[in-house]
């Protein structure tokens, strides 16, 4: 509720504050109930092992977020327990759910019952519940991304430039926690002023001046993600298209590629080429052991693939995206998400000695993982269609609502493009940010459409989208 509403209705501010306080209590209570049912930390190797190693030693990983390990160390402190981390991530999930309702209220101004549905649906969303328990960056990164999207939407809806610093700061937090979302947060920062101009809430000059925020975000990105080397990931992602000449040096070609099958149709082939001791990247690392040089050689080879066969890269990306639509593949990928692979003895020893946590070699399924596997497979197709669904919802909307929905459509499209083009495996948990966007936007939009149709149908009136 803005100030004009509060001035017109003096008692409304208290009612609004009471509503949001009550909703926050309900969402937090749901998260606490979930913690009661499923309180233990969970792990995905080797990501979780890397983050915990950073938290314990300050080690800087060459291929993952360094700052998440710092956050873990700060939250866990001297407790020798990962329970504070699970609680903190669950509370971040509660905050994310409330931000979804806030975004819905800002854009659609629906009834309070709808806002309750949005917040509760987000709090119970399968991938978010699952990842709040994992020693992974996703939950904290999603909270920061939701904050950035909300701030950017304030710029669009209200033309309020005081939110631009929050767009930049929250974007920096997202990149620090999850560097793979860098293109998304930079695009959000760049698009917000342009969409505000399209909505008519700002002038052209102001929209162009606001791009200074994008310049700042681009400049800061190398500082917060300086340790992340992407060359080997790109090379593994496009490895089915690799030809010996892409590696340049003839001797290197022979030593790295001898006896290596890069074209196996198995879904996990590129993941194997990235991580397996006898895969493409590990073979190349044995020949080029220095990290910076390895990254340079891998990036040059990946660039050679892209220049030589851009259509092949696009076709490979299309096959990657299409593979998630296959229900059998999706089930296999989601079982991969929940980390149902053995935990090695050294990692279990470290958990026991540093965090007083004794786990089995193959931890049993948890309530949240079972819920994710059962329900998540059914909602994933909607996330895969998110850009199209958001574009459809934006049709015949007022300019301000349309621009806000287009922001989410662009962000979700970039996430899908990143997964399709840059990932070695189209992991379903990568769609987690899209779940927030879909819940925040589509629930109030569809409720509004149904309500408008109900009101106008018996009278034979128009059923166009409500403002």
C-alpha positions as CSV (number, residue, x, y, z in Angstrom):
1,X,0.0,0.0,0.0
2,X,1.4,3.4,-1.0
3,X,1.3,6.6,1.0
4,X,-1.7,8.0,-0.9
5,X,-3.8,4.9,0.1
6,X,-2.7,5.3,3.7
7,X,-3.6,9.0,3.7
8,X,-7.0,8.3,2.3
9,X,-7.7,5.4,4.8
10,X,-6.0,6.2,8.1
11,X,-6.7,2.8,9.6
12,X,-5.6,0.9,6.6
13,X,-1.9,1.1,7.5
14,X,-2.5,-0.8,10.7
15,X,-4.6,-3.4,8.9
16,X,-1.9,-3.8,6.2
17,X,0.8,-4.2,8.8
18,X,-1.2,-6.7,10.7
19,X,-1.9,-8.7,7.5
20,X,1.8,-8.9,6.5
21,X,2.9,-9.7,10.1
22,X,0.3,-12.5,10.3
23,X,1.4,-13.8,6.9
24,X,5.0,-13.8,7.9
25,X,4.2,-15.8,11.0
26,X,2.3,-18.3,9.0
27,X,5.1,-18.8,6.5
28,X,7.8,-19.0,9.2
29,X,5.6,-21.6,11.0
30,X,5.4,-23.7,7.9
31,X,9.2,-23.6,7.6
32,X,9.6,-24.5,11.2
33,X,7.2,-27.4,10.7
34,X,9.3,-28.5,7.8
35,X,12.4,-28.4,9.9
36,X,10.7,-30.5,12.5
37,X,9.9,-33.2,9.8
38,X,13.2,-32.9,8.0
39,X,15.9,-31.2,10.1
40,X,19.2,-32.6,8.7
41,X,21.7,-31.1,6.4
42,X,22.0,-32.8,3.0
43,X,24.9,-32.9,0.5
44,X,25.5,-32.9,-3.2
45,X,29.1,-33.9,-4.1
46,X,31.4,-32.5,-4.9
47,X,29.8,-29.0,-4.6
48,X,29.0,-29.4,-0.9
49,X,32.4,-30.7,-0.1
50,X,34.0,-27.7,-1.8
51,X,31.9,-25.2,0.1
52,X,32.6,-26.9,3.4
53,X,36.3,-27.0,2.7
54,X,36.2,-23.3,2.0
55,X,34.3,-22.7,5.3
56,X,36.8,-24.7,7.3
57,X,40.1,-23.6,5.7
58,X,39.4,-20.5,3.6
59,X,40.4,-22.4,0.5
60,X,39.4,-20.6,-2.8
61,X,37.8,-23.0,-5.2
62,X,38.6,-22.4,-8.9
63,X,35.2,-23.3,-10.2
64,X,32.5,-22.5,-7.6
65,X,31.4,-19.6,-5.4
66,X,34.0,-18.7,-2.8
67,X,31.6,-16.4,-0.9
68,X,29.0,-19.1,-0.1
69,X,31.8,-20.9,1.9
70,X,32.4,-17.6,3.7
71,X,28.7,-17.3,4.5
72,X,28.6,-20.9,5.8
73,X,31.6,-20.3,8.1
74,X,29.9,-17.1,9.4
75,X,26.6,-18.8,10.1
76,X,28.0,-22.0,11.6
77,X,30.7,-20.2,13.6
78,X,32.0,-22.3,16.4
79,X,28.9,-24.4,16.8
80,X,30.4,-27.5,15.1
81,X,27.0,-28.1,13.6
82,X,25.3,-27.5,10.3
83,X,21.9,-27.1,11.9
84,X,22.3,-23.2,12.0
85,X,22.9,-23.2,8.3
86,X,19.8,-25.3,7.6
87,X,17.7,-23.0,9.8
88,X,19.2,-19.8,8.1
89,X,18.4,-21.2,4.7
90,X,14.9,-22.1,5.7
91,X,14.3,-18.6,7.0
92,X,15.8,-17.3,3.7
93,X,13.1,-19.5,2.0
94,X,10.5,-17.8,4.2
95,X,11.7,-14.4,3.1
96,X,11.7,-15.5,-0.5
97,X,8.0,-16.6,-0.2
98,X,7.1,-13.2,1.4
99,X,8.9,-11.4,-1.4
100,X,6.8,-13.3,-3.9
101,X,3.7,-12.1,-2.3
102,X,5.1,-8.6,-2.1
103,X,5.9,-8.7,-5.8
104,X,2.3,-9.9,-6.6
105,X,0.8,-7.1,-4.5
106,X,3.0,-4.4,-6.2
107,X,2.1,-5.5,-9.7
108,X,-1.5,-6.9,-9.4
109,X,-2.9,-5.6,-6.1
110,X,-5.0,-8.7,-5.7
111,X,-7.1,-9.7,-2.7
112,X,-5.2,-10.7,0.5
113,X,-6.4,-14.3,0.1
114,X,-4.5,-14.5,-3.2
115,X,-1.4,-13.1,-1.5
116,X,-1.6,-15.8,1.1
117,X,-1.9,-18.4,-1.7
118,X,1.2,-17.0,-3.4
119,X,3.3,-17.0,-0.2
120,X,2.3,-20.4,0.9
121,X,2.7,-21.9,-2.6
122,X,6.2,-20.5,-2.7
123,X,7.0,-21.7,0.8
124,X,5.9,-25.2,-0.1
125,X,7.4,-25.3,-3.6
126,X,9.3,-28.7,-4.0
127,X,12.7,-27.5,-5.2
128,X,12.8,-24.7,-2.6
129,X,12.0,-27.0,0.3
130,X,14.6,-29.5,-0.9
131,X,17.5,-27.0,-1.4
132,X,17.0,-25.3,1.9
133,X,18.5,-28.4,3.5
134,X,21.4,-28.8,1.1
135,X,24.8,-27.2,1.5
136,X,24.4,-25.5,-1.8
137,X,24.1,-21.8,-2.8
138,X,20.6,-22.0,-4.3
139,X,18.4,-20.9,-1.3
140,X,20.5,-17.8,-0.4
141,X,21.0,-16.9,-4.0
142,X,17.3,-17.1,-4.7
143,X,16.5,-14.8,-1.8
144,X,18.9,-12.2,-3.3
145,X,17.6,-12.7,-6.8
146,X,14.0,-12.2,-5.6
147,X,15.0,-9.0,-3.8
148,X,16.6,-7.8,-7.0
149,X,13.5,-8.6,-9.1
150,X,11.3,-6.8,-6.5
151,X,13.5,-3.7,-6.6
152,X,13.6,-3.7,-10.4
153,X,9.9,-4.0,-10.5
154,X,9.6,-1.0,-8.2
155,X,11.6,0.9,-10.8
156,X,9.2,-0.2,-13.5
157,X,5.9,0.2,-11.6
158,X,6.6,3.3,-9.6
159,X,9.4,4.9,-11.6
160,X,11.2,5.1,-8.2
161,X,15.0,5.4,-8.8
162,X,15.7,5.0,-5.1
163,X,15.4,1.3,-5.8
164,X,18.2,1.1,-8.3
165,X,21.0,0.8,-5.7
166,X,19.1,-2.2,-4.3
167,X,19.0,-3.7,-7.8
168,X,22.7,-3.4,-8.1
169,X,23.6,-4.5,-4.5
170,X,21.3,-7.6,-4.6
171,X,22.7,-8.4,-8.0
172,X,26.2,-8.4,-6.7
173,X,25.1,-10.7,-3.9
174,X,23.5,-13.1,-6.4
175,X,26.7,-13.2,-8.5
176,X,28.9,-13.7,-5.4
177,X,26.7,-16.7,-4.3
178,X,26.0,-18.2,-7.7
179,X,28.1,-16.9,-10.5
180,X,26.2,-18.8,-13.2
181,X,23.3,-16.3,-12.7
182,X,25.5,-13.4,-13.6
183,X,24.0,-12.9,-17.1
184,X,20.5,-13.0,-15.6
185,X,21.1,-10.3,-12.9
186,X,23.0,-8.0,-15.4
187,X,20.1,-8.4,-17.8
188,X,17.6,-7.6,-15.0
189,X,19.5,-4.4,-14.1
190,X,19.7,-3.4,-17.8
191,X,16.1,-4.1,-18.7
192,X,14.4,-2.5,-15.7
193,X,15.0,1.1,-16.8
194,X,14.0,0.3,-20.4
195,X,10.8,-1.4,-19.3
196,X,10.0,1.5,-17.1
197,X,10.3,3.7,-20.1
198,X,8.1,1.4,-22.1
199,X,5.6,1.5,-19.2
200,X,5.6,5.3,-19.3
201,X,6.7,5.7,-15.6
202,X,10.0,7.4,-16.5
203,X,11.4,9.7,-19.3
204,X,13.9,8.5,-21.9
205,X,16.8,10.4,-20.3
206,X,16.2,9.0,-16.9
207,X,16.1,5.5,-18.3
208,X,19.4,6.0,-20.0
209,X,21.0,7.5,-17.0
210,X,19.9,4.6,-14.9
211,X,22.1,2.3,-17.0
212,X,24.9,3.5,-14.8
213,X,23.7,0.8,-12.4
214,X,24.3,-1.8,-15.1
215,X,27.8,-0.5,-15.7
216,X,28.6,-0.7,-12.0
217,X,27.3,-4.2,-11.8
218,X,29.3,-5.3,-14.8
219,X,32.4,-3.7,-13.3
220,X,32.0,-5.4,-9.9
221,X,31.3,-8.8,-11.3
222,X,34.9,-9.7,-12.0
223,X,35.8,-8.8,-8.4
224,X,33.3,-11.0,-6.7
225,X,33.7,-14.0,-9.1
226,X,37.4,-13.6,-9.9
227,X,38.2,-17.2,-8.8
228,X,35.6,-18.8,-11.1
229,X,37.1,-20.3,-14.3
230,X,34.6,-21.2,-16.9
231,X,36.7,-22.6,-19.8
232,X,36.6,-26.2,-18.7
233,X,32.8,-26.0,-18.2
234,X,32.3,-24.6,-21.7
235,X,34.6,-27.2,-23.3
236,X,32.8,-30.1,-21.5
237,X,29.3,-28.6,-22.4
238,X,30.2,-28.5,-26.1
239,X,32.5,-31.6,-26.1
240,X,30.3,-33.7,-28.4
241,X,31.2,-31.2,-31.2
242,X,35.0,-31.2,-30.4
243,X,37.4,-31.9,-33.3
244,X,41.1,-32.5,-32.7
245,X,42.0,-29.2,-34.5
246,X,40.1,-27.2,-31.9
247,X,42.8,-28.0,-29.3
248,X,45.5,-26.5,-31.5
249,X,48.7,-28.4,-30.6
250,X,48.9,-31.7,-32.5
251,X,50.7,-33.5,-29.7
252,X,48.1,-32.3,-27.2
253,X,45.3,-33.6,-29.5
254,X,46.8,-37.1,-29.6
255,X,47.5,-37.4,-25.9
256,X,44.1,-36.0,-24.7
257,X,41.7,-37.5,-27.3
258,X,43.2,-41.0,-27.8
259,X,40.6,-43.6,-27.1
260,X,38.1,-41.0,-25.8
261,X,34.4,-41.3,-27.0
262,X,32.8,-37.8,-26.9
263,X,29.7,-38.6,-28.9
264,X,28.0,-41.2,-26.7
265,X,24.2,-40.4,-26.6
266,X,24.0,-41.0,-22.9
267,X,22.5,-38.0,-21.0
268,X,25.5,-37.9,-18.6
269,X,28.3,-38.1,-21.1
270,X,29.3,-34.4,-20.9
271,X,29.1,-34.6,-17.1
272,X,31.5,-37.5,-17.3
273,X,33.8,-35.5,-19.6
274,X,33.9,-32.8,-17.0
275,X,34.5,-34.7,-13.8
276,X,35.5,-38.3,-14.4
277,X,39.3,-39.0,-13.9
278,X,39.5,-40.4,-17.5
279,X,37.2,-37.7,-19.0
280,X,38.1,-35.0,-21.4
281,X,38.8,-32.2,-18.8
282,X,40.8,-34.4,-16.4
283,X,42.9,-35.7,-19.3
284,X,43.5,-32.1,-20.4
285,X,44.4,-31.1,-16.8
286,X,47.1,-33.7,-16.6
287,X,48.7,-32.2,-19.7
288,X,48.1,-28.6,-18.6
289,X,48.3,-28.7,-14.8
290,X,48.4,-25.0,-14.1
291,X,44.9,-23.7,-13.4
292,X,45.0,-20.4,-15.4
293,X,46.7,-22.0,-18.4
294,X,44.2,-24.9,-18.3
295,X,41.3,-22.4,-18.3
296,X,42.8,-20.5,-21.2
297,X,43.4,-23.7,-23.3
298,X,39.9,-25.0,-22.6
299,X,38.3,-21.6,-23.4
300,X,40.1,-21.3,-26.7
301,X,39.0,-24.8,-27.7
302,X,35.4,-24.0,-26.7
303,X,35.6,-20.7,-28.7
304,X,37.0,-22.6,-31.7
305,X,33.9,-24.9,-31.5
306,X,31.5,-22.0,-31.4
307,X,33.2,-20.2,-34.3
308,X,33.5,-23.3,-36.5
309,X,30.1,-24.8,-35.8
310,X,27.6,-22.3,-34.3
311,X,24.6,-24.2,-35.7
312,X,25.9,-27.4,-34.1
313,X,26.1,-25.5,-30.7
314,X,22.5,-24.3,-31.1
315,X,21.3,-27.8,-32.1
316,X,23.1,-29.3,-29.1
317,X,21.5,-26.7,-26.9
318,X,18.1,-27.6,-28.3
319,X,18.7,-31.3,-27.6
320,X,19.7,-30.4,-24.1
321,X,16.5,-28.5,-23.5
322,X,14.4,-31.2,-25.1
323,X,15.9,-33.9,-23.0
324,X,14.3,-32.5,-19.8
325,X,10.8,-33.0,-21.4
326,X,11.4,-36.7,-21.5
327,X,9.8,-37.9,-18.3
328,X,12.3,-40.8,-17.9
329,X,15.3,-38.4,-18.3
330,X,13.6,-35.9,-16.0
331,X,13.2,-38.5,-13.3
332,X,16.9,-39.5,-13.7
333,X,18.0,-35.9,-13.5
334,X,15.9,-35.3,-10.4
335,X,17.4,-38.3,-8.6
336,X,20.7,-36.8,-9.5
337,X,19.5,-33.5,-7.9
338,X,18.9,-35.1,-4.5
339,X,22.4,-36.5,-4.4
340,X,21.6,-40.1,-4.2
341,X,25.2,-41.2,-4.8
342,X,27.6,-42.6,-2.2
343,X,29.4,-40.1,0.1
344,X,33.1,-41.0,0.1
345,X,34.8,-42.0,3.3
346,X,37.0,-38.9,3.6
347,X,34.0,-36.6,3.3
348,X,32.1,-38.5,6.0
349,X,35.1,-38.4,8.2
350,X,35.3,-34.6,7.8
351,X,31.6,-34.3,8.7
352,X,32.0,-36.3,11.8
353,X,35.2,-34.5,13.0
354,X,34.3,-30.9,12.1
355,X,30.5,-30.9,12.4
356,X,29.7,-33.8,14.7
357,X,27.5,-35.3,12.0
358,X,27.5,-39.0,11.3
359,X,26.0,-40.0,8.0
360,X,25.7,-43.2,6.1
361,X,27.7,-43.9,2.9
362,X,24.4,-43.6,1.0
363,X,22.0,-41.5,3.1
364,X,18.4,-42.6,2.9
365,X,15.7,-40.5,1.1
366,X,14.3,-37.7,3.3
367,X,10.8,-36.3,3.4
368,X,11.8,-33.3,1.3
369,X,13.6,-35.4,-1.3
370,X,10.6,-37.7,-1.7
371,X,8.3,-34.7,-2.0
372,X,10.6,-33.2,-4.6
373,X,10.7,-36.4,-6.6
374,X,7.0,-36.9,-6.6
375,X,5.7,-33.4,-7.0
376,X,8.6,-31.6,-8.7
377,X,8.4,-33.8,-11.8
378,X,4.8,-32.5,-12.5
379,X,5.6,-28.8,-12.1
380,X,8.9,-28.8,-14.0
381,X,7.2,-28.6,-17.4
382,X,5.5,-25.3,-16.4
383,X,8.9,-23.9,-15.5
384,X,10.4,-25.1,-18.9
385,X,7.6,-23.1,-20.6
386,X,7.9,-20.1,-18.3
387,X,8.9,-17.4,-20.9
388,X,6.0,-18.4,-23.1
389,X,3.5,-18.5,-20.3
390,X,4.7,-15.2,-18.9
391,X,4.4,-13.6,-22.4
392,X,0.9,-15.1,-22.7
393,X,-0.1,-13.7,-19.4
394,X,1.2,-10.3,-20.3
395,X,-1.1,-10.0,-23.4
396,X,-3.7,-7.2,-23.1
397,X,-2.4,-6.1,-19.8
398,X,-1.9,-2.4,-18.8
399,X,1.6,-1.2,-19.8
400,X,2.9,-1.2,-16.2
401,X,1.8,-4.8,-15.6
402,X,3.0,-5.9,-19.0
403,X,6.5,-4.5,-18.4
404,X,6.8,-6.2,-15.0
405,X,5.8,-9.5,-16.5
406,X,8.2,-9.0,-19.4
407,X,11.0,-8.6,-16.9
408,X,10.3,-12.0,-15.5
409,X,9.9,-13.5,-19.0
410,X,13.3,-12.2,-19.9
411,X,14.9,-13.5,-16.7
412,X,13.4,-16.9,-17.0
413,X,14.4,-17.1,-20.7
414,X,18.0,-16.4,-19.9
415,X,18.0,-19.1,-17.2
416,X,16.7,-21.6,-19.7
417,X,19.2,-20.4,-22.4
418,X,22.1,-20.7,-19.9
419,X,21.0,-24.3,-18.9
420,X,20.6,-25.3,-22.6
421,X,23.8,-23.7,-23.9
422,X,26.3,-23.7,-21.0
423,X,25.5,-26.6,-18.7
424,X,27.0,-30.1,-19.1
425,X,23.7,-31.5,-17.7
426,X,20.3,-29.9,-17.7
427,X,19.8,-30.3,-14.0
428,X,16.2,-29.7,-12.9
429,X,17.2,-27.8,-9.7
430,X,18.7,-25.1,-12.0
431,X,15.0,-24.1,-12.6
432,X,14.5,-23.2,-9.0
433,X,14.6,-19.4,-9.6
434,X,11.9,-19.8,-12.3
435,X,9.6,-21.4,-9.7
436,X,9.6,-18.1,-7.8
437,X,8.8,-16.1,-10.9
438,X,5.9,-18.4,-11.9
439,X,4.3,-18.5,-8.5
440,X,4.6,-14.7,-8.0
441,X,3.1,-13.8,-11.4
442,X,0.9,-16.6,-12.7
443,X,-1.2,-17.3,-9.6
444,X,-2.6,-13.7,-9.2
445,X,-2.8,-13.3,-13.0
446,X,-4.9,-16.4,-13.4
447,X,-7.1,-15.7,-10.4
448,X,-7.8,-12.2,-11.9
449,X,-8.7,-13.8,-15.3
450,X,-11.1,-16.3,-13.7
451,X,-12.7,-13.6,-11.5
452,X,-13.2,-11.3,-14.5
453,X,-14.7,-14.2,-16.6
454,X,-17.0,-15.1,-13.7
455,X,-18.2,-11.5,-13.3
456,X,-18.7,-10.8,-17.0
457,X,-19.8,-14.2,-18.2
458,X,-23.4,-14.2,-17.1
459,X,-23.9,-10.7,-18.5
460,X,-22.4,-11.6,-21.8
461,X,-19.7,-9.0,-21.3
462,X,-16.1,-9.0,-22.3
463,X,-13.6,-11.4,-20.7
464,X,-10.5,-9.3,-21.4
465,X,-7.7,-9.3,-18.8
466,X,-8.5,-7.3,-15.7
467,X,-6.3,-4.3,-14.9
